[in-house]
Amino acid sequence: MGIHVIKMPDIGEGIAEVELVAWHVQPGDKVAEDQSLADVMTDKASVEIPSPVAGVVLALGGQAGDVLAVGAEMIRLEVDGAGNLKAGATAKTRPAAVAPPPVAAIPLPASAPISPARAPAPAPAPLTSPPTAPPTAQRRAPGDKPIASPAVRRRAWDLGIELQFVQGSGPAGRVMHEDLDAHAARGAGATAAGGLRYVERNDEQAVPVIGLRRKIAQRMQESKRRIPHFTYVEEVDVTELEALRARLNATWAAERGRLTLLPFVIRAVVLAVRQFPQINARFDDESGVVTRHGAVHLGIATQTDGGLMVPVLRHAEAFDLWGSAVEVSRLAEGARSGKALREELSGSTITITSLGALGGIVSTPVINHPEVAIVGVNRIVERPVYRAGALVPRLMMNLSSSFDHRVVDGQHAAEFVQTLRGFLECPGTLFVE
């Protein structure tokens, strides 16, 4: 038997270090060749690291949240044969038997320097239960519903006790009658009118900011630090646009798929940036160069379980309504499932962001650095509007768009948004070249 050391591979694109997001194996696990060992996060995407050999995990080279340089020791396996560890080499990985405990404090903020050679954390002292808890009590995880019989629940109601805050001493943490007695004896909370007992809460949860969430924090902080944002808001009457969308869906939905509002907004942006090329641009503020793009590589801000991601609809100018709808759906699904390719998550020249039905009245979207503009779509509401002296119901929507004031003047930004408004309020012009 020998020891095989797997080092952090070179993922390409000039990446010098990555962040460990999650381990898929633990010390003692058997690993097959090509089995996924860990997820790591680069500046652009999450990447799975497979094992080149089969073996048994001896030690891990870091824990979730650590940053490892390319070429650093990642994991050690016991393998058949001689392995690749040179004789006499000393182990540098953390002890295999110690699993990382929950952190006791918030991690370093995104602006703090990150060292790729973080020292292993010392083994934590054994955790003990608070002295007030019964020896047999089982702690309930935050958010878990208490287990109790109907009789216990009824008695808790009569006593004005919220079961959520009572620690159970029965099997699987079940709340027993004696647990209610002990809770009442401690006098937790003050009784309000009607007998309801309001209980103080002192629970806390430290959530490590790692992986995609850390990247989002760093990107947002960098964007706000480097870009002087200004936001311009305009309301748009989308009554005619919604009527056209409904008509197209009624005619073509079964054959081509249903259209949302987004493909129309995409088309409007494609046409508007032809008149305002300084909007469809990227600003390299290190070299002082603004690059205006003829191609519209449109970032689509997409909410995922891990956080906000921005897949890119490349050459949006080459898609019709249904083509852009299909491609946006594919990109969004890839982002949400974690299967988006790295090249699908970078290279945008302008971004659209929308909260859909939760879009609110106004938002102040953050520019996706190094772009110079982002178009925010708020929700559609029906409200009374005066038209030709008459009060009529209309479907209204606000556009909240932010711009980099270093390279986009306020007048040009306003004219760009007014151009968008013109296309969306008269949707027939979206199809006139």
Contacts in CASP RR format, 6 or more apart in sequence:
PFRMAT RR
TARGET T0000
AUTHOR 0000-0000-0000
METHOD contacts of the structure
MODEL  1
MGIHVIKMPDIGEGIAEVELVAWHVQPGDKVAEDQSLADVMTDKASVEIP
SPVAGVVLALGGQAGDVLAVGAEMIRLEVDGAGNLKAGATAKTRPAAVAP
PPVAAIPLPASAPISPARAPAPAPAPLTSPPTAPPTAQRRAPGDKPIASP
AVRRRAWDLGIELQFVQGSGPAGRVMHEDLDAHAARGAGATAAGGLRYVE
RNDEQAVPVIGLRRKIAQRMQESKRRIPHFTYVEEVDVTELEALRARLNA
TWAAERGRLTLLPFVIRAVVLAVRQFPQINARFDDESGVVTRHGAVHLGI
ATQTDGGLMVPVLRHAEAFDLWGSAVEVSRLAEGARSGKALREELSGSTI
TITSLGALGGIVSTPVINHPEVAIVGVNRIVERPVYRAGALVPRLMMNLS
SSFDHRVVDGQHAAEFVQTLRGFLECPGTLFVE
1 78 0 8 1.000
1 79 0 8 1.000
1 80 0 8 1.000
1 81 0 8 1.000
2 78 0 8 1.000
2 79 0 8 1.000
2 80 0 8 1.000
2 81 0 8 1.000
2 82 0 8 1.000
2 83 0 8 1.000
2 85 0 8 1.000
3 58 0 8 1.000
3 76 0 8 1.000
3 77 0 8 1.000
3 78 0 8 1.000
3 79 0 8 1.000
3 83 0 8 1.000
3 84 0 8 1.000
3 85 0 8 1.000
4 53 0 8 1.000
4 55 0 8 1.000
4 76 0 8 1.000
4 77 0 8 1.000
4 78 0 8 1.000
4 79 0 8 1.000
4 83 0 8 1.000
4 84 0 8 1.000
4 85 0 8 1.000
5 73 0 8 1.000
5 75 0 8 1.000
5 76 0 8 1.000
5 84 0 8 1.000
5 85 0 8 1.000
6 37 0 8 1.000
6 51 0 8 1.000
6 52 0 8 1.000
6 53 0 8 1.000
6 73 0 8 1.000
6 74 0 8 1.000
6 75 0 8 1.000
6 76 0 8 1.000
6 77 0 8 1.000
7 71 0 8 1.000
7 72 0 8 1.000
7 73 0 8 1.000
7 74 0 8 1.000
8 18 0 8 1.000
8 40 0 8 1.000
8 49 0 8 1.000
8 68 0 8 1.000
8 69 0 8 1.000
8 70 0 8 1.000
8 71 0 8 1.000
8 72 0 8 1.000
8 73 0 8 1.000
8 74 0 8 1.000
9 49 0 8 1.000
9 70 0 8 1.000
9 71 0 8 1.000
10 70 0 8 1.000
10 71 0 8 1.000
11 18 0 8 1.000
11 40 0 8 1.000
11 42 0 8 1.000
11 47 0 8 1.000
11 70 0 8 1.000
13 42 0 8 1.000
13 44 0 8 1.000
13 342 0 8 1.000
15 42 0 8 1.000
15 43 0 8 1.000
15 70 0 8 1.000
16 69 0 8 1.000
16 70 0 8 1.000
17 67 0 8 1.000
17 68 0 8 1.000
17 69 0 8 1.000
17 70 0 8 1.000
17 114 0 8 1.000
17 116 0 8 1.000
18 40 0 8 1.000
18 41 0 8 1.000
18 42 0 8 1.000
18 47 0 8 1.000
18 67 0 8 1.000
18 68 0 8 1.000
18 70 0 8 1.000
19 40 0 8 1.000
19 41 0 8 1.000
19 65 0 8 1.000
19 66 0 8 1.000
19 67 0 8 1.000
19 68 0 8 1.000
19 210 0 8 1.000
19 211 0 8 1.000
19 214 0 8 1.000
19 215 0 8 1.000
20 38 0 8 1.000
20 39 0 8 1.000
20 40 0 8 1.000
20 62 0 8 1.000
20 63 0 8 1.000
20 64 0 8 1.000
20 65 0 8 1.000
20 66 0 8 1.000
20 67 0 8 1.000
20 68 0 8 1.000
21 38 0 8 1.000
21 39 0 8 1.000
21 40 0 8 1.000
21 41 0 8 1.000
21 46 0 8 1.000
21 64 0 8 1.000
21 65 0 8 1.000
21 210 0 8 1.000
21 211 0 8 1.000
21 212 0 8 1.000
22 38 0 8 1.000
22 39 0 8 1.000
22 64 0 8 1.000
23 37 0 8 1.000
23 38 0 8 1.000
23 60 0 8 1.000
23 63 0 8 1.000
23 64 0 8 1.000
24 35 0 8 1.000
24 36 0 8 1.000
24 37 0 8 1.000
24 38 0 8 1.000
24 39 0 8 1.000
25 31 0 8 1.000
25 35 0 8 1.000
25 37 0 8 1.000
25 38 0 8 1.000
25 57 0 8 1.000
25 75 0 8 1.000
26 57 0 8 1.000
26 60 0 8 1.000
26 99 0 8 1.000
27 57 0 8 1.000
27 58 0 8 1.000
27 59 0 8 1.000
27 60 0 8 1.000
27 96 0 8 1.000
27 97 0 8 1.000
28 56 0 8 1.000
28 57 0 8 1.000
28 58 0 8 1.000
28 96 0 8 1.000
29 56 0 8 1.000
29 57 0 8 1.000
30 54 0 8 1.000
30 55 0 8 1.000
30 56 0 8 1.000
30 57 0 8 1.000
31 37 0 8 1.000
31 51 0 8 1.000
31 53 0 8 1.000
31 54 0 8 1.000
31 55 0 8 1.000
31 56 0 8 1.000
31 57 0 8 1.000
31 77 0 8 1.000
32 51 0 8 1.000
32 54 0 8 1.000
33 51 0 8 1.000
33 52 0 8 1.000
33 53 0 8 1.000
33 54 0 8 1.000
34 50 0 8 1.000
34 51 0 8 1.000
34 52 0 8 1.000
35 50 0 8 1.000
35 51 0 8 1.000
36 48 0 8 1.000
36 49 0 8 1.000
36 50 0 8 1.000
36 51 0 8 1.000
37 49 0 8 1.000
37 50 0 8 1.000
37 51 0 8 1.000
37 74 0 8 1.000
37 75 0 8 1.000
38 48 0 8 1.000
38 49 0 8 1.000
38 74 0 8 1.000
38 75 0 8 1.000
39 46 0 8 1.000
39 47 0 8 1.000
39 48 0 8 1.000
39 49 0 8 1.000
40 46 0 8 1.000
40 47 0 8 1.000
40 49 0 8 1.000
40 68 0 8 1.000
41 47 0 8 1.000
41 211 0 8 1.000
41 212 0 8 1.000
41 214 0 8 1.000
41 215 0 8 1.000
42 342 0 8 1.000
43 215 0 8 1.000
44 342 0 8 1.000
44 345 0 8 1.000
44 346 0 8 1.000
45 340 0 8 1.000
45 341 0 8 1.000
45 342 0 8 1.000
45 345 0 8 1.000
46 211 0 8 1.000
46 212 0 8 1.000
46 338 0 8 1.000
47 342 0 8 1.000
49 74 0 8 1.000
51 77 0 8 1.000
53 77 0 8 1.000
53 79 0 8 1.000
54 79 0 8 1.000
54 80 0 8 1.000
55 77 0 8 1.000
55 78 0 8 1.000
55 79 0 8 1.000
55 80 0 8 1.000
56 77 0 8 1.000
56 78 0 8 1.000
56 79 0 8 1.000
57 75 0 8 1.000
57 76 0 8 1.000
57 77 0 8 1.000
57 96 0 8 1.000
58 76 0 8 1.000
58 77 0 8 1.000
58 78 0 8 1.000
58 93 0 8 1.000
58 96 0 8 1.000
59 75 0 8 1.000
59 76 0 8 1.000
59 91 0 8 1.000
59 93 0 8 1.000
59 94 0 8 1.000
59 95 0 8 1.000
59 96 0 8 1.000
60 74 0 8 1.000
60 75 0 8 1.000
60 93 0 8 1.000
60 94 0 8 1.000
60 96 0 8 1.000
61 68 0 8 1.000
61 72 0 8 1.000
61 73 0 8 1.000
61 74 0 8 1.000
61 75 0 8 1.000
61 76 0 8 1.000
61 93 0 8 1.000
61 94 0 8 1.000
62 68 0 8 1.000
62 74 0 8 1.000
62 93 0 8 1.000
62 94 0 8 1.000
62 120 0 8 1.000
63 94 0 8 1.000
63 100 0 8 1.000
63 121 0 8 1.000
64 100 0 8 1.000
64 208 0 8 1.000
64 210 0 8 1.000
64 211 0 8 1.000
65 107 0 8 1.000
65 208 0 8 1.000
65 210 0 8 1.000
65 211 0 8 1.000
65 214 0 8 1.000
66 118 0 8 1.000
67 114 0 8 1.000
67 115 0 8 1.000
67 116 0 8 1.000
67 118 0 8 1.000
68 74 0 8 1.000
68 116 0 8 1.000
69 116 0 8 1.000
69 117 0 8 1.000
72 116 0 8 1.000
72 117 0 8 1.000
73 92 0 8 1.000
73 93 0 8 1.000
75 93 0 8 1.000
76 85 0 8 1.000
76 91 0 8 1.000
76 93 0 8 1.000
94 120 0 8 1.000
94 121 0 8 1.000
95 120 0 8 1.000
95 123 0 8 1.000
98 123 0 8 1.000
100 121 0 8 1.000
101 124 0 8 1.000
101 127 0 8 1.000
102 206 0 8 1.000
103 206 0 8 1.000
103 208 0 8 1.000
104 206 0 8 1.000
105 206 0 8 1.000
106 206 0 8 1.000
106 207 0 8 1.000
106 208 0 8 1.000
106 209 0 8 1.000
107 208 0 8 1.000
107 209 0 8 1.000
107 210 0 8 1.000
107 214 0 8 1.000
108 114 0 8 1.000
109 217 0 8 1.000
110 209 0 8 1.000
110 214 0 8 1.000
110 217 0 8 1.000
110 218 0 8 1.000
110 221 0 8 1.000
111 221 0 8 1.000
129 135 0 8 1.000
129 137 0 8 1.000
129 139 0 8 1.000
132 186 0 8 1.000
133 139 0 8 1.000
133 167 0 8 1.000
134 167 0 8 1.000
134 168 0 8 1.000
134 169 0 8 1.000
134 179 0 8 1.000
134 182 0 8 1.000
136 169 0 8 1.000
136 170 0 8 1.000
137 167 0 8 1.000
137 168 0 8 1.000
137 169 0 8 1.000
137 173 0 8 1.000
137 179 0 8 1.000
138 167 0 8 1.000
138 168 0 8 1.000
138 169 0 8 1.000
138 170 0 8 1.000
138 172 0 8 1.000
138 173 0 8 1.000
139 167 0 8 1.000
140 146 0 8 1.000
140 167 0 8 1.000
140 168 0 8 1.000
140 173 0 8 1.000
142 203 0 8 1.000
142 205 0 8 1.000
143 164 0 8 1.000
145 164 0 8 1.000
146 163 0 8 1.000
146 164 0 8 1.000
146 166 0 8 1.000
146 168 0 8 1.000
146 175 0 8 1.000
147 172 0 8 1.000
147 173 0 8 1.000
147 174 0 8 1.000
147 175 0 8 1.000
148 156 0 8 1.000
148 163 0 8 1.000
148 174 0 8 1.000
148 175 0 8 1.000
149 174 0 8 1.000
151 177 0 8 1.000
152 163 0 8 1.000
152 175 0 8 1.000
152 176 0 8 1.000
152 177 0 8 1.000
152 180 0 8 1.000
153 163 0 8 1.000
155 177 0 8 1.000
155 180 0 8 1.000
156 162 0 8 1.000
156 163 0 8 1.000
156 166 0 8 1.000
156 175 0 8 1.000
156 180 0 8 1.000
159 180 0 8 1.000
159 184 0 8 1.000
159 197 0 8 1.000
160 191 0 8 1.000
160 195 0 8 1.000
160 196 0 8 1.000
160 197 0 8 1.000
161 180 0 8 1.000
161 183 0 8 1.000
161 184 0 8 1.000
161 197 0 8 1.000
161 199 0 8 1.000
162 197 0 8 1.000
162 199 0 8 1.000
163 175 0 8 1.000
165 183 0 8 1.000
165 188 0 8 1.000
165 199 0 8 1.000
165 201 0 8 1.000
166 175 0 8 1.000
166 179 0 8 1.000
166 180 0 8 1.000
166 183 0 8 1.000
167 173 0 8 1.000
167 175 0 8 1.000
167 179 0 8 1.000
167 183 0 8 1.000
168 174 0 8 1.000
168 175 0 8 1.000
168 176 0 8 1.000
168 179 0 8 1.000
169 176 0 8 1.000
169 178 0 8 1.000
169 179 0 8 1.000
170 176 0 8 1.000
170 179 0 8 1.000
188 197 0 8 1.000
188 199 0 8 1.000
188 200 0 8 1.000
189 197 0 8 1.000
189 198 0 8 1.000
189 199 0 8 1.000
189 200 0 8 1.000
190 197 0 8 1.000
190 198 0 8 1.000
191 197 0 8 1.000
192 198 0 8 1.000
209 217 0 8 1.000
212 304 0 8 1.000
212 306 0 8 1.000
212 307 0 8 1.000
212 309 0 8 1.000
213 306 0 8 1.000
213 307 0 8 1.000
216 307 0 8 1.000
216 308 0 8 1.000
219 368 0 8 1.000
219 369 0 8 1.000
220 366 0 8 1.000
222 369 0 8 1.000
223 366 0 8 1.000
223 367 0 8 1.000
223 368 0 8 1.000
223 369 0 8 1.000
224 366 0 8 1.000
226 285 0 8 1.000
226 369 0 8 1.000
227 367 0 8 1.000
227 369 0 8 1.000
227 404 0 8 1.000
227 406 0 8 1.000
228 404 0 8 1.000
228 405 0 8 1.000
228 406 0 8 1.000
229 364 0 8 1.000
229 366 0 8 1.000
229 367 0 8 1.000
229 402 0 8 1.000
229 403 0 8 1.000
229 404 0 8 1.000
229 405 0 8 1.000
230 402 0 8 1.000
230 403 0 8 1.000
230 405 0 8 1.000
230 410 0 8 1.000
230 413 0 8 1.000
231 364 0 8 1.000
231 365 0 8 1.000
231 400 0 8 1.000
231 401 0 8 1.000
231 402 0 8 1.000
231 403 0 8 1.000
232 400 0 8 1.000
232 401 0 8 1.000
232 402 0 8 1.000
232 403 0 8 1.000
232 410 0 8 1.000
232 413 0 8 1.000
232 414 0 8 1.000
232 417 0 8 1.000
233 362 0 8 1.000
233 398 0 8 1.000
233 399 0 8 1.000
233 400 0 8 1.000
233 401 0 8 1.000
234 398 0 8 1.000
234 399 0 8 1.000
234 417 0 8 1.000
234 418 0 8 1.000
234 421 0 8 1.000
235 396 0 8 1.000
235 397 0 8 1.000
235 398 0 8 1.000
235 399 0 8 1.000
236 396 0 8 1.000
236 397 0 8 1.000
236 398 0 8 1.000
236 399 0 8 1.000
236 420 0 8 1.000
236 421 0 8 1.000
236 422 0 8 1.000
236 424 0 8 1.000
236 425 0 8 1.000
237 385 0 8 1.000
237 394 0 8 1.000
237 395 0 8 1.000
237 396 0 8 1.000
237 425 0 8 1.000
238 261 0 8 1.000
238 380 0 8 1.000
238 395 0 8 1.000
238 396 0 8 1.000
238 397 0 8 1.000
238 424 0 8 1.000
238 425 0 8 1.000
239 394 0 8 1.000
239 395 0 8 1.000
240 425 0 8 1.000
240 426 0 8 1.000
240 427 0 8 1.000
241 261 0 8 1.000
241 264 0 8 1.000
241 424 0 8 1.000
241 425 0 8 1.000
241 427 0 8 1.000
242 261 0 8 1.000
242 380 0 8 1.000
242 395 0 8 1.000
244 427 0 8 1.000
244 428 0 8 1.000
245 259 0 8 1.000
245 260 0 8 1.000
245 261 0 8 1.000
245 264 0 8 1.000
248 259 0 8 1.000
248 321 0 8 1.000
249 257 0 8 1.000
249 258 0 8 1.000
249 259 0 8 1.000
252 322 0 8 1.000
253 259 0 8 1.000
256 322 0 8 1.000
257 322 0 8 1.000
257 325 0 8 1.000
257 326 0 8 1.000
258 325 0 8 1.000
259 321 0 8 1.000
259 322 0 8 1.000
259 325 0 8 1.000
260 325 0 8 1.000
261 377 0 8 1.000
261 380 0 8 1.000
262 300 0 8 1.000
262 324 0 8 1.000
262 325 0 8 1.000
262 328 0 8 1.000
262 352 0 8 1.000
262 354 0 8 1.000
262 377 0 8 1.000
263 321 0 8 1.000
263 322 0 8 1.000
263 323 0 8 1.000
263 324 0 8 1.000
263 325 0 8 1.000
263 328 0 8 1.000
264 321 0 8 1.000
264 424 0 8 1.000
264 427 0 8 1.000
264 430 0 8 1.000
265 352 0 8 1.000
265 354 0 8 1.000
265 375 0 8 1.000
265 377 0 8 1.000
265 420 0 8 1.000
265 424 0 8 1.000
266 298 0 8 1.000
266 313 0 8 1.000
266 316 0 8 1.000
266 319 0 8 1.000
266 324 0 8 1.000
266 328 0 8 1.000
266 352 0 8 1.000
267 321 0 8 1.000
267 324 0 8 1.000
267 423 0 8 1.000
267 430 0 8 1.000
268 420 0 8 1.000
268 423 0 8 1.000
268 424 0 8 1.000
268 430 0 8 1.000
269 296 0 8 1.000
269 298 0 8 1.000
269 316 0 8 1.000
269 350 0 8 1.000
269 352 0 8 1.000
269 375 0 8 1.000
269 420 0 8 1.000
270 296 0 8 1.000
270 298 0 8 1.000
270 316 0 8 1.000
270 317 0 8 1.000
271 419 0 8 1.000
271 423 0 8 1.000
271 430 0 8 1.000
272 279 0 8 1.000
272 416 0 8 1.000
272 419 0 8 1.000
272 420 0 8 1.000
272 423 0 8 1.000
273 279 0 8 1.000
273 280 0 8 1.000
273 296 0 8 1.000
273 350 0 8 1.000
273 416 0 8 1.000
275 416 0 8 1.000
275 419 0 8 1.000
276 412 0 8 1.000
276 415 0 8 1.000
276 416 0 8 1.000
276 419 0 8 1.000
277 292 0 8 1.000
277 293 0 8 1.000
277 294 0 8 1.000
278 290 0 8 1.000
278 292 0 8 1.000
278 372 0 8 1.000
278 407 0 8 1.000
278 408 0 8 1.000
278 412 0 8 1.000
279 350 0 8 1.000
279 372 0 8 1.000
279 373 0 8 1.000
279 403 0 8 1.000
279 408 0 8 1.000
279 412 0 8 1.000
279 413 0 8 1.000
279 416 0 8 1.000
280 292 0 8 1.000
280 293 0 8 1.000
280 294 0 8 1.000
280 296 0 8 1.000
280 349 0 8 1.000
280 350 0 8 1.000
280 373 0 8 1.000
281 290 0 8 1.000
281 291 0 8 1.000
281 292 0 8 1.000
281 293 0 8 1.000
281 349 0 8 1.000
281 371 0 8 1.000
281 372 0 8 1.000
281 373 0 8 1.000
281 407 0 8 1.000
282 290 0 8 1.000
282 291 0 8 1.000
282 293 0 8 1.000
282 349 0 8 1.000
282 370 0 8 1.000
282 371 0 8 1.000
282 372 0 8 1.000
283 289 0 8 1.000
283 290 0 8 1.000
283 291 0 8 1.000
283 370 0 8 1.000
283 371 0 8 1.000
283 372 0 8 1.000
283 404 0 8 1.000
283 406 0 8 1.000
283 407 0 8 1.000
284 290 0 8 1.000
284 291 0 8 1.000
284 370 0 8 1.000
285 370 0 8 1.000
285 406 0 8 1.000
290 372 0 8 1.000
290 407 0 8 1.000
293 349 0 8 1.000
294 317 0 8 1.000
295 314 0 8 1.000
295 315 0 8 1.000
295 317 0 8 1.000
295 349 0 8 1.000
296 315 0 8 1.000
296 316 0 8 1.000
296 317 0 8 1.000
296 349 0 8 1.000
296 350 0 8 1.000
297 312 0 8 1.000
297 313 0 8 1.000
297 314 0 8 1.000
297 315 0 8 1.000
297 316 0 8 1.000
297 347 0 8 1.000
297 348 0 8 1.000
297 349 0 8 1.000
297 350 0 8 1.000
298 312 0 8 1.000
298 313 0 8 1.000
298 316 0 8 1.000
298 348 0 8 1.000
298 349 0 8 1.000
298 350 0 8 1.000
298 351 0 8 1.000
298 352 0 8 1.000
299 310 0 8 1.000
299 311 0 8 1.000
299 312 0 8 1.000
299 313 0 8 1.000
299 348 0 8 1.000
299 350 0 8 1.000
299 351 0 8 1.000
299 352 0 8 1.000
299 368 0 8 1.000
300 310 0 8 1.000
300 311 0 8 1.000
300 312 0 8 1.000
300 313 0 8 1.000
300 328 0 8 1.000
300 331 0 8 1.000
300 332 0 8 1.000
300 351 0 8 1.000
300 352 0 8 1.000
301 308 0 8 1.000
301 309 0 8 1.000
301 310 0 8 1.000
301 351 0 8 1.000
301 352 0 8 1.000
301 353 0 8 1.000
301 354 0 8 1.000
301 365 0 8 1.000
301 368 0 8 1.000
302 308 0 8 1.000
302 309 0 8 1.000
302 310 0 8 1.000
302 311 0 8 1.000
302 331 0 8 1.000
302 332 0 8 1.000
302 335 0 8 1.000
302 336 0 8 1.000
304 335 0 8 1.000
304 336 0 8 1.000
304 338 0 8 1.000
305 336 0 8 1.000
309 335 0 8 1.000
309 340 0 8 1.000
309 345 0 8 1.000
310 345 0 8 1.000
310 348 0 8 1.000
310 351 0 8 1.000
310 368 0 8 1.000
311 331 0 8 1.000
311 332 0 8 1.000
311 334 0 8 1.000
311 335 0 8 1.000
311 340 0 8 1.000
311 344 0 8 1.000
311 345 0 8 1.000
312 331 0 8 1.000
312 344 0 8 1.000
312 345 0 8 1.000
312 346 0 8 1.000
312 347 0 8 1.000
312 348 0 8 1.000
313 319 0 8 1.000
313 324 0 8 1.000
313 327 0 8 1.000
313 328 0 8 1.000
313 331 0 8 1.000
316 324 0 8 1.000
319 327 0 8 1.000
331 340 0 8 1.000
331 344 0 8 1.000
334 340 0 8 1.000
334 344 0 8 1.000
335 345 0 8 1.000
348 368 0 8 1.000
348 371 0 8 1.000
349 371 0 8 1.000
350 371 0 8 1.000
350 372 0 8 1.000
350 373 0 8 1.000
350 374 0 8 1.000
350 375 0 8 1.000
351 367 0 8 1.000
351 368 0 8 1.000
351 371 0 8 1.000
351 373 0 8 1.000
351 374 0 8 1.000
351 375 0 8 1.000
352 374 0 8 1.000
352 375 0 8 1.000
352 376 0 8 1.000
352 377 0 8 1.000
353 363 0 8 1.000
353 365 0 8 1.000
353 374 0 8 1.000
353 375 0 8 1.000
353 376 0 8 1.000
353 377 0 8 1.000
354 376 0 8 1.000
354 377 0 8 1.000
354 378 0 8 1.000
355 363 0 8 1.000
355 377 0 8 1.000
355 378 0 8 1.000
355 379 0 8 1.000
356 377 0 8 1.000
356 379 0 8 1.000
357 379 0 8 1.000
358 379 0 8 1.000
359 377 0 8 1.000
359 378 0 8 1.000
359 379 0 8 1.000
360 378 0 8 1.000
360 379 0 8 1.000
360 398 0 8 1.000
361 378 0 8 1.000
361 398 0 8 1.000
362 378 0 8 1.000
362 398 0 8 1.000
362 400 0 8 1.000
363 376 0 8 1.000
363 378 0 8 1.000
363 400 0 8 1.000
364 400 0 8 1.000
364 402 0 8 1.000
365 374 0 8 1.000
365 375 0 8 1.000
365 376 0 8 1.000
365 400 0 8 1.000
365 401 0 8 1.000
365 402 0 8 1.000
366 374 0 8 1.000
366 402 0 8 1.000
367 373 0 8 1.000
367 374 0 8 1.000
367 402 0 8 1.000
367 403 0 8 1.000
367 404 0 8 1.000
368 374 0 8 1.000
371 404 0 8 1.000
372 403 0 8 1.000
372 404 0 8 1.000
372 407 0 8 1.000
372 408 0 8 1.000
373 401 0 8 1.000
373 402 0 8 1.000
373 403 0 8 1.000
373 404 0 8 1.000
373 408 0 8 1.000
373 413 0 8 1.000
373 416 0 8 1.000
374 401 0 8 1.000
374 402 0 8 1.000
375 399 0 8 1.000
375 401 0 8 1.000
375 420 0 8 1.000
376 399 0 8 1.000
376 400 0 8 1.000
376 401 0 8 1.000
376 402 0 8 1.000
377 397 0 8 1.000
377 399 0 8 1.000
378 397 0 8 1.000
378 398 0 8 1.000
378 399 0 8 1.000
378 400 0 8 1.000
379 397 0 8 1.000
380 395 0 8 1.000
380 396 0 8 1.000
380 397 0 8 1.000
381 395 0 8 1.000
381 396 0 8 1.000
381 397 0 8 1.000
382 393 0 8 1.000
382 394 0 8 1.000
382 395 0 8 1.000
382 396 0 8 1.000
383 393 0 8 1.000
383 394 0 8 1.000
383 396 0 8 1.000
384 391 0 8 1.000
384 392 0 8 1.000
384 393 0 8 1.000
384 394 0 8 1.000
385 391 0 8 1.000
385 392 0 8 1.000
385 393 0 8 1.000
385 394 0 8 1.000
385 396 0 8 1.000
386 392 0 8 1.000
387 394 0 8 1.000
399 417 0 8 1.000
399 420 0 8 1.000
399 421 0 8 1.000
401 413 0 8 1.000
401 416 0 8 1.000
401 417 0 8 1.000
403 410 0 8 1.000
403 413 0 8 1.000
422 429 0 8 1.000
423 429 0 8 1.000
423 430 0 8 1.000
END
